[in-house]
Amino acid sequence: MIAIRFKLSRKRCEELLKVTRCVPSCMFAIFLVLIVFLLVGATFSQEPPKPTDASEDRLARQEVEVVAKNLVRTIAGGNPDDFLSFCSRRGLFLGIDDTLVALPEIRRQIRGKRGAYCLLFDTGCLRAEPGWEQTYSFRELLSKTKEPELRIHLCLPATDGSRRAEVLEFLKGQPVGQFPIVNPLPFDFVREKKGQWKLAAIPY
């Protein structure tokens, strides 16, 4: 009985050895299959970059156009208090130097009839500033122009999801063309968190 048990145990050991030798090659084959499957799956799961939604762009352009026209109307009508409602809560970048002027300071300039107020609404006080002796305020330019043309350029969404729009108001008639900075009139808008488009810069 002992010999029989020994033979059976030895036979069993030989079978186990055969299976054990097979395991590495089988596992390697399975590993290769898994790698191929993962690579193929990753290839198909990668979506191509989504194009900008045309309908979203169209809606954004319409929104910017409405706000820009109201802003131009406010400036041309000489309503400085209403102008403040168009400004971004961060303030405005004024000029090509990208100097950020905080909203409280913009409010003080408008009410004190200096700085941004002169640039936008009052040619007289604007010309009192050195270097601006022959320049017209935005209001006077808009009041004298004929059939102004509004052009809107939507910028691509930023990484944080915010959106910018550049608006140019092209002027026709007199006085136009004396200084490059006044034609077209530039306005930059930004869409803030609540979805409202606000004036962020006047890069004159």
NUMARMI-230990 format. One record per residue (C-alpha): x, y, z. Coordinates in steps of 0.1 Angstrom, whole numbers, padded with zeros to 4 digits, always signed. Layout:
<gukols>
XYZ;...
</gukols>
This chain:
<gukols>
+0000+0000+0000;+0029+0023+0008;+0045+0017-0026;+0012+0023-0044;+0007+0055-0026;+0043+0066-0035;+0037+0059-0072;+0004+0077-0072;+0021+0107-0054;+0049+0107-0079;+0026+0106-0108;+0007+0134-0094;+0039+0154-0089;+0048+0149-0125;+0014+0162-0136;+0018+0192-0114;+0052+0199-0128;+0038+0198-0164;+0011+0223-0154;+0036+0245-0136;+0058+0246-0167;+0028+0257-0187;+0018+0285-0163;+0045+0310-0173;+0039+0307-0210;+0001+0308-0205;+0004+0339-0182;+0026+0356-0207;+0001+0350-0235;-0027+0363-0213;-0006+0393-0204;+0000+0401-0241;-0037+0398-0249;-0045+0422-0220;-0020+0447-0233;-0034+0446-0268;-0069+0450-0255;-0060+0480-0234;-0042+0497-0262;-0070+0492-0286;-0095+0503-0260;-0075+0534-0252;-0073+0543-0289;-0111+0541-0294;-0119+0558-0261;-0099+0589-0270;-0124+0614-0284;-0112+0638-0310;-0111+0675-0299;-0146+0688-0299;-0151+0717-0323;-0164+0750-0309;-0202+0747-0307;-0215+0769-0335;-0248+0775-0318;-0230+0786-0286;-0208+0810-0306;-0238+0824-0323;-0256+0830-0290;-0225+0845-0275;-0221+0868-0305;-0257+0880-0302;-0253+0887-0265;-0221+0907-0270;-0237+0926-0298;-0266+0937-0276;-0243+0947-0248;-0219+0965-0271;-0246+0985-0288;-0261+0995-0255;-0227+1006-0243;-0221+1027-0274;-0256+1042-0270;-0248+1050-0234;-0215+1068-0243;-0230+1086-0272;-0259+1097-0250;-0236+1111-0224;-0247+1089-0195;-0216+1084-0173;-0236+1069-0144;-0251+1042-0166;-0216+1035-0180;-0205+1020-0147;-0231+0992-0149;-0213+0979-0180;-0179+0976-0162;-0164+0943-0150;-0163+0940-0112;-0125+0938-0115;-0123+0972-0131;-0110+0982-0165;-0077+0978-0184;-0072+1013-0199;-0048+1020-0228;-0023+0998-0246;-0002+0995-0214;-0028+0971-0199;-0030+0991-0167;-0058+0978-0146;-0079+1005-0129;-0101+0991-0101;-0138+0997-0103;-0139+1020-0073;-0113+1042-0090;-0133+1042-0122;-0163+1053-0102;-0143+1081-0086;-0130+1093-0120;-0165+1093-0135;-0180+1112-0106;-0150+1135-0104;-0151+1142-0141;-0115+1132-0148;-0095+1104-0163;-0119+1078-0178;-0147+1104-0177;-0128+1128-0200;-0117+1100-0224;-0153+1088-0228;-0175+1118-0224;-0158+1152-0224;-0135+1165-0252;-0128+1197-0232;-0113+1181-0201;-0096+1155-0223;-0077+1182-0242;-0066+1197-0209;-0044+1167-0204;-0008+1170-0219;-0005+1151-0252;-0043+1150-0258;-0047+1186-0271;-0062+1176-0304;-0080+1144-0294;-0117+1139-0293;-0136+1120-0266;-0154+1088-0275;-0188+1105-0271;-0179+1133-0296;-0165+1108-0321;-0197+1087-0319;-0220+1118-0322;-0202+1129-0353;-0198+1096-0371;-0221+1083-0398;-0233+1047-0399;-0207+1032-0375;-0199+0996-0382;-0196+0971-0353;-0173+0941-0356;-0171+0913-0331;-0144+0888-0326;-0150+0859-0302;-0118+0846-0286;-0115+0809-0279;-0125+0798-0243;-0098+0800-0217;-0087+0770-0196;-0110+0782-0168;-0140+0783-0191;-0141+0821-0193;-0148+0838-0227;-0136+0871-0242;-0148+0891-0271;-0131+0920-0289;-0155+0946-0303;-0144+0973-0327;-0166+1003-0336;-0155+1016-0370;-0163+1053-0375;-0172+1071-0407;-0174+1108-0413;-0156+1137-0395;-0136+1140-0373;-0121+1107-0381;-0086+1097-0391;-0066+1123-0373;-0052+1099-0347;-0051+1061-0353;-0061+1054-0316;-0096+1067-0322;-0107+1047-0352;-0119+1021-0346;-0130+1025-0310;-0119+0993-0292;-0138+0975-0264;-0129+0942-0249;-0156+0922-0231;-0154+0892-0208;-0182+0868-0198;-0183+0866-0160;-0195+0838-0138;-0232+0847-0139;-0230+0846-0177;-0231+0884-0181;-0208+0901-0206;-0190+0930-0190;-0166+0956-0203;-0131+0946-0193;-0108+0968-0213;-0106+0999-0235;-0072+0994-0253;-0073+1028-0270;
</gukols>
